[in-house]
């Protein structure tokens, strides 16, 4: 069976994702589609609109055959580690091809850019820009400009993430072939819809929080799942909703405790603490903390690490650059299960179909992640989601 892999967040699943999924199957002539999906927090450090089990269901109902969880310590990370974790999972699952969306739509063009980033003169210039205090995206943009490259080609968000996928394939010596599909009609940063049926996940979340219809932009089954979730819980998973819990954590940890948290360095703990003392909303807090060096995304990841008590020394000792040490199945179709049977004897790391209390420390940390994520839910939904973390078997969906 030919396996094609996608790396996703589905926050939430929308018509643009459906286009990517169906075109990937067509382009690769896949027999089975494997999705590696972030859990409860995204790469940009945001809590997901709905929990991972419901998002896995969205994927399976709309064309995926297997959904594998990307652990928190990879999903809520820099693009480099995010890509490395996801690509390592697809490699262990013997995926033939990884297909990602990009602004370029030209895999040869992106492979050429990846080769450029390996040149010594490129690395030297990039290092010089970082030493000036620029963030990595800004430093990369300046460096690409110096090499007379179109900045939009080199620094557009999906192209950039695609370059990290290529880098991960190279550094992990993975046999996976890379392919790409042009992203259509919307940019992930769009705050409101720019097309009649395809819009960014950000704009869809904004519409939903404003009480407006999202039915034009998502499959009907996704709209139903989201509506059911809100009808039951009356909860939107946004940073404003989590703000009271974040405030309590920052003010009780104090700078002395904050400095032990992953990603918090260079004295930013003092800035976080002082800003929180004067802030009554998450946006007020963010406005006081953000700098050119510390972007919104980076601060949000710090906040997620604070909520989940993800400690610096613990993460350092995990040696994440080696790739994910286990596979956790969130859901499958009958076709996905058939594929797993064909490769099971060739797996070199454990495959968990249920939470294992004696499993890897990364897996056990997911309990803390779910505890943080579920804290905003009313009872009994908070307790039910925490129980689901260690008691739920993978979803089985028949299409």
C-alpha positions as CSV (number, residue, x, y, z in Angstrom):
1,X,0.0,0.0,0.0
2,X,1.3,3.4,-0.9
3,X,1.2,5.8,2.1
4,X,1.0,9.6,1.8
5,X,1.5,11.8,4.9
6,X,0.2,15.2,5.9
7,X,1.3,17.4,8.9
8,X,-1.6,19.3,10.3
9,X,-3.3,21.1,13.1
10,X,-6.9,21.3,11.9
11,X,-7.8,24.2,14.2
12,X,-10.5,23.6,12.9
13,X,-10.7,21.5,9.8
14,X,-12.0,23.6,6.9
15,X,-12.6,23.6,3.2
16,X,-9.0,24.6,2.5
17,X,-7.8,21.5,4.4
18,X,-10.3,19.4,2.5
19,X,-8.8,20.7,-0.8
20,X,-5.3,19.9,0.5
21,X,-6.3,16.4,1.6
22,X,-8.1,15.4,-1.6
23,X,-5.5,16.9,-3.9
24,X,-2.7,15.1,-2.0
25,X,-4.4,11.7,-2.5
26,X,-4.8,12.5,-6.2
27,X,-1.3,13.8,-6.7
28,X,0.4,10.9,-4.9
29,X,-2.0,8.2,-6.0
30,X,-2.1,7.1,-2.3
31,X,-3.7,4.0,-1.0
32,X,-3.7,5.3,2.6
33,X,-3.6,8.8,4.0
34,X,-1.8,9.3,7.3
35,X,-2.2,12.6,9.2
36,X,0.2,13.7,12.0
37,X,-1.8,16.2,14.1
38,X,-1.0,18.5,16.9
39,X,-2.7,17.7,20.2
40,X,-4.2,20.5,22.4
41,X,-1.8,23.3,21.6
42,X,-0.5,24.5,18.2
43,X,2.9,25.4,16.9
44,X,2.0,29.1,17.4
45,X,1.3,28.4,21.1
46,X,-2.5,28.6,20.9
47,X,-5.0,26.3,22.6
48,X,-7.0,24.5,19.9
49,X,-10.6,25.4,19.2
50,X,-11.7,21.9,20.2
51,X,-10.0,18.9,21.7
52,X,-7.8,16.5,19.8
53,X,-10.3,13.6,19.8
54,X,-12.9,15.8,18.1
55,X,-10.4,17.1,15.6
56,X,-9.2,13.6,14.9
57,X,-12.8,12.7,14.1
58,X,-13.0,15.7,11.7
59,X,-10.0,14.4,9.9
60,X,-11.3,10.8,9.6
61,X,-14.7,11.9,8.5
62,X,-13.2,13.9,5.7
63,X,-10.6,11.5,4.1
64,X,-7.8,10.7,6.5
65,X,-7.2,7.0,7.3
66,X,-4.9,7.3,10.3
67,X,-4.5,10.2,12.8
68,X,-1.3,10.1,14.9
69,X,-0.7,12.6,17.7
70,X,2.2,14.9,17.5
71,X,3.3,15.2,21.1
72,X,3.1,18.6,22.9
73,X,6.9,18.9,23.2
74,X,7.0,18.9,19.4
75,X,3.7,20.5,18.5
76,X,4.2,23.7,20.7
77,X,7.8,24.3,19.5
78,X,9.9,26.2,17.0
79,X,9.2,25.3,13.4
80,X,12.5,23.3,13.3
81,X,11.5,20.9,16.1
82,X,7.8,20.8,15.0
83,X,8.9,19.6,11.6
84,X,11.4,17.2,13.0
85,X,8.9,15.5,15.3
86,X,6.3,15.2,12.6
87,X,8.6,14.0,9.9
88,X,10.1,11.4,12.3
89,X,6.6,10.0,12.9
90,X,5.9,9.7,9.2
91,X,9.3,8.0,8.6
92,X,8.6,5.4,11.3
93,X,5.2,4.7,9.7
94,X,7.0,4.0,6.3
95,X,5.2,6.9,4.5
96,X,6.3,7.2,0.9
97,X,5.5,10.9,0.4
98,X,4.9,14.0,2.5
99,X,2.8,16.6,0.8
100,X,2.4,20.1,2.2
101,X,0.7,23.3,1.2
102,X,2.9,26.2,0.1
103,X,2.6,29.6,-1.6
104,X,5.2,28.4,-4.2
105,X,3.5,25.2,-5.3
106,X,6.8,24.2,-6.8
107,X,8.8,21.5,-5.0
108,X,11.9,22.0,-7.1
109,X,12.0,25.7,-6.2
110,X,11.8,24.9,-2.5
111,X,14.4,22.1,-2.7
112,X,16.7,24.7,-4.4
113,X,16.1,27.1,-1.5
114,X,16.8,24.4,1.0
115,X,20.2,23.7,-0.6
116,X,21.0,27.4,-0.4
117,X,20.4,27.4,3.4
118,X,23.2,24.8,3.7
119,X,25.9,27.0,2.2
120,X,28.5,28.4,4.6
121,X,28.1,32.0,3.3
122,X,24.3,31.8,3.9
123,X,24.8,30.4,7.4
124,X,27.4,33.1,8.3
125,X,25.2,36.0,7.2
126,X,22.1,34.5,9.0
127,X,24.1,34.3,12.2
128,X,25.2,37.9,11.8
129,X,21.6,39.0,11.6
130,X,20.6,36.9,14.6
131,X,23.4,38.5,16.6
132,X,21.8,41.9,15.9
133,X,18.8,40.8,17.9
134,X,16.5,40.0,15.0
135,X,14.0,37.2,15.3
136,X,14.7,34.1,13.1
137,X,12.0,35.0,10.5
138,X,13.3,38.6,10.3
139,X,16.9,37.4,10.1
140,X,16.0,34.9,7.4
141,X,14.2,37.6,5.3
142,X,17.2,39.9,5.5
143,X,19.6,37.1,4.6
144,X,17.5,35.9,1.6
145,X,17.3,39.5,0.4
146,X,21.1,39.7,0.5
147,X,21.2,36.7,-1.8
148,X,18.9,38.5,-4.3
149,X,16.0,36.2,-3.7
150,X,12.4,37.2,-3.7
151,X,11.6,37.6,0.0
152,X,8.0,36.4,-0.4
153,X,9.2,33.2,-2.0
154,X,11.7,32.6,0.8
155,X,9.8,33.8,3.8
156,X,6.1,33.2,3.1
157,X,4.8,31.2,6.1
158,X,3.9,28.0,4.3
159,X,7.0,28.0,2.1
160,X,9.1,28.6,5.3
161,X,7.5,25.6,7.1
162,X,8.0,23.5,3.9
163,X,11.7,24.3,4.1
164,X,11.8,23.0,7.6
165,X,10.1,19.8,6.4
166,X,12.8,19.4,3.8
167,X,15.5,20.1,6.4
168,X,14.0,17.4,8.7
169,X,13.9,14.9,5.9
170,X,17.5,15.6,5.2
171,X,18.8,15.6,8.8
172,X,16.8,12.4,9.7
173,X,18.1,10.7,6.6
174,X,14.5,9.9,5.8
175,X,13.6,8.1,2.5
176,X,10.3,10.2,2.3
177,X,9.8,12.0,-0.9
178,X,8.5,15.6,-0.5
179,X,5.7,17.2,-2.7
180,X,3.7,20.4,-2.4
181,X,0.3,21.8,-3.4
182,X,-0.3,25.5,-3.9
183,X,-2.3,27.1,-1.1
184,X,-5.3,28.7,-2.6
185,X,-7.6,31.7,-1.8
186,X,-6.5,32.6,1.7
187,X,-3.5,33.3,3.9
188,X,-3.3,31.7,7.4
189,X,-3.0,35.2,8.9
190,X,-6.3,36.5,7.3
191,X,-8.5,37.8,10.2
192,X,-11.7,37.7,8.1
193,X,-12.8,35.7,5.0
194,X,-11.5,36.7,1.6
195,X,-13.3,34.0,-0.4
196,X,-16.8,32.6,-0.6
197,X,-15.9,29.0,0.6
198,X,-12.2,28.9,1.6
199,X,-10.9,30.9,4.5
200,X,-8.1,30.7,7.1
201,X,-8.6,28.9,10.3
202,X,-7.9,32.2,12.1
203,X,-10.8,33.9,10.4
204,X,-13.1,31.0,11.0
205,X,-12.3,31.1,14.7
206,X,-12.9,34.8,14.7
207,X,-16.3,34.4,13.0
208,X,-17.3,31.7,15.5
209,X,-16.4,33.8,18.5
210,X,-18.4,36.7,17.1
211,X,-21.5,34.5,16.8
212,X,-21.4,34.5,12.9
213,X,-22.0,31.5,10.7
214,X,-19.0,29.4,9.5
215,X,-21.0,26.9,7.5
216,X,-19.8,28.2,4.1
217,X,-16.1,27.6,5.1
218,X,-16.2,24.1,6.7
219,X,-17.7,20.7,5.9
220,X,-21.1,20.1,7.4
221,X,-19.8,17.5,9.8
222,X,-17.3,19.9,11.2
223,X,-19.9,22.6,11.7
224,X,-22.0,20.1,13.6
225,X,-19.2,19.0,15.8
226,X,-18.2,22.6,16.7
227,X,-21.8,23.5,17.3
228,X,-22.4,20.5,19.6
229,X,-19.2,21.3,21.6
230,X,-20.3,24.9,22.3
231,X,-23.9,23.9,23.0
232,X,-22.7,21.5,25.7
233,X,-19.8,23.5,27.2
234,X,-20.5,27.1,26.4
235,X,-16.7,27.5,26.1
236,X,-14.4,29.0,23.5
237,X,-10.8,27.9,23.8
238,X,-9.0,31.2,23.4
239,X,-6.1,32.8,25.3
240,X,-8.6,35.2,26.9
241,X,-10.5,32.3,28.3
242,X,-7.3,30.9,29.8
243,X,-6.1,34.2,31.0
244,X,-7.2,33.8,34.7
245,X,-5.3,30.5,34.9
246,X,-2.2,32.0,33.2
247,X,-2.3,34.9,35.6
248,X,-2.5,32.7,38.6
249,X,0.5,30.6,37.4
250,X,2.7,33.5,36.6
251,X,2.1,35.4,39.8
252,X,2.5,32.3,42.0
253,X,5.6,31.0,40.2
254,X,7.2,34.5,40.4
255,X,10.4,35.1,38.3
256,X,12.3,32.6,40.3
257,X,9.9,29.8,39.2
258,X,9.3,31.1,35.7
259,X,13.0,30.8,34.9
260,X,12.7,27.0,35.1
261,X,10.1,26.9,32.4
262,X,11.0,25.9,28.8
263,X,11.7,28.7,26.4
264,X,12.0,31.4,29.1
265,X,15.4,32.9,29.0
266,X,17.5,36.1,28.9
267,X,15.5,37.7,31.7
268,X,12.1,37.6,30.0
269,X,10.7,36.1,33.2
270,X,10.9,39.5,34.9
271,X,9.1,41.1,32.0
272,X,6.4,38.5,32.1
273,X,5.9,38.9,35.8
274,X,5.8,42.7,35.8
275,X,3.4,42.8,32.8
276,X,1.0,40.3,34.5
277,X,0.8,42.5,37.6
278,X,-0.6,45.3,35.5
279,X,-2.8,43.3,33.0
280,X,-6.4,42.5,33.2
281,X,-6.7,40.8,29.8
282,X,-4.5,38.6,27.7
283,X,-4.2,41.2,25.0
284,X,-3.1,43.8,27.5
285,X,-0.5,41.4,28.8
286,X,0.7,40.6,25.3
287,X,1.0,44.3,24.3
288,X,3.3,44.9,27.3
289,X,5.5,41.8,26.7
290,X,6.0,41.6,22.9
291,X,9.2,43.0,21.4
292,X,10.9,42.7,18.1
293,X,12.9,39.8,19.5
294,X,10.0,38.2,21.4
295,X,7.2,37.8,18.9
296,X,3.6,37.0,19.7
297,X,4.1,33.4,18.7
298,X,7.1,32.9,20.9
299,X,5.4,34.5,23.9
300,X,2.3,32.3,23.4
301,X,4.5,29.2,23.4
302,X,6.0,30.4,26.7
303,X,2.5,30.9,28.1
304,X,1.5,27.3,27.0
305,X,4.7,26.0,28.7
306,X,3.8,27.9,31.9
307,X,0.3,26.4,31.9
308,X,1.5,22.9,31.3
309,X,4.5,23.2,33.7
310,X,6.9,22.2,30.9
311,X,10.3,22.6,32.4
312,X,13.5,23.7,30.7
313,X,15.8,21.0,32.1
314,X,13.3,18.2,31.4
315,X,12.9,19.2,27.7
316,X,16.7,19.6,27.3
317,X,17.2,16.0,28.6
318,X,14.7,14.6,26.1
319,X,17.1,15.1,23.1
320,X,14.2,16.0,20.8
321,X,16.4,16.3,17.7
322,X,16.5,12.5,17.5
323,X,12.8,12.4,16.7
324,X,9.6,11.1,18.4
325,X,10.2,8.0,20.6
326,X,6.7,6.5,20.2
327,X,3.6,6.6,18.1
328,X,0.2,7.4,19.6
329,X,-2.9,6.5,17.5
330,X,-5.8,8.8,17.9
331,X,-8.1,7.3,15.3
332,X,-8.3,5.1,12.2
333,X,-10.6,3.9,9.4
334,X,-10.7,0.2,8.4
335,X,-8.3,1.1,5.6
336,X,-5.9,2.7,8.1
337,X,-6.0,-0.4,10.3
338,X,-5.2,-2.6,7.4
339,X,-2.2,-0.5,6.7
340,X,-1.0,-0.7,10.3
341,X,-1.2,-4.5,10.1
342,X,1.1,-4.5,7.1
343,X,3.8,-2.5,8.8
344,X,3.4,-3.4,12.5
345,X,6.2,-5.9,12.5
346,X,8.6,-3.3,10.9
347,X,8.0,-0.6,13.5
348,X,11.1,0.4,15.4
349,X,9.3,2.4,18.2
350,X,6.3,1.5,20.3
351,X,2.8,2.1,18.9
352,X,0.3,3.1,21.6
353,X,-3.4,2.6,21.1
354,X,-4.1,3.7,24.6
355,X,-2.3,5.8,27.2
356,X,0.4,3.9,29.0
357,X,1.2,4.9,32.6
358,X,4.6,3.3,32.2
359,X,5.2,4.8,28.8
360,X,7.7,7.4,27.7
361,X,7.9,10.6,29.8
362,X,6.8,12.6,26.8
363,X,3.6,10.5,26.7
364,X,3.0,10.9,30.4
365,X,3.4,14.7,30.0
366,X,0.3,14.7,27.9
367,X,-1.7,14.3,31.1
368,X,-0.5,17.7,32.3
369,X,-1.2,19.2,28.9
370,X,-4.8,17.9,28.9
371,X,-5.2,19.1,32.5
372,X,-4.2,22.6,31.5
373,X,-6.4,22.5,28.3
374,X,-9.4,21.2,30.1
375,X,-9.3,23.7,33.0
376,X,-11.6,26.2,31.3
377,X,-14.4,23.6,30.7
378,X,-17.3,23.4,33.1
379,X,-18.0,20.1,34.9
380,X,-18.5,17.3,34.0
381,X,-16.7,18.1,30.8
382,X,-13.4,19.0,32.5
383,X,-13.3,15.7,34.3
384,X,-14.4,13.7,31.2
385,X,-11.6,15.1,29.1
386,X,-9.0,14.4,31.7
387,X,-10.3,10.8,32.0
388,X,-10.3,10.5,28.2
389,X,-6.5,11.2,28.2
390,X,-5.8,7.8,29.8
391,X,-8.9,5.8,29.1
392,X,-10.0,6.5,25.5
393,X,-9.2,3.9,22.8
394,X,-8.5,5.2,19.2
395,X,-11.6,6.3,17.3
396,X,-12.9,4.0,14.6
397,X,-14.6,5.8,11.8
398,X,-16.3,4.1,8.8
399,X,-16.9,6.4,5.8
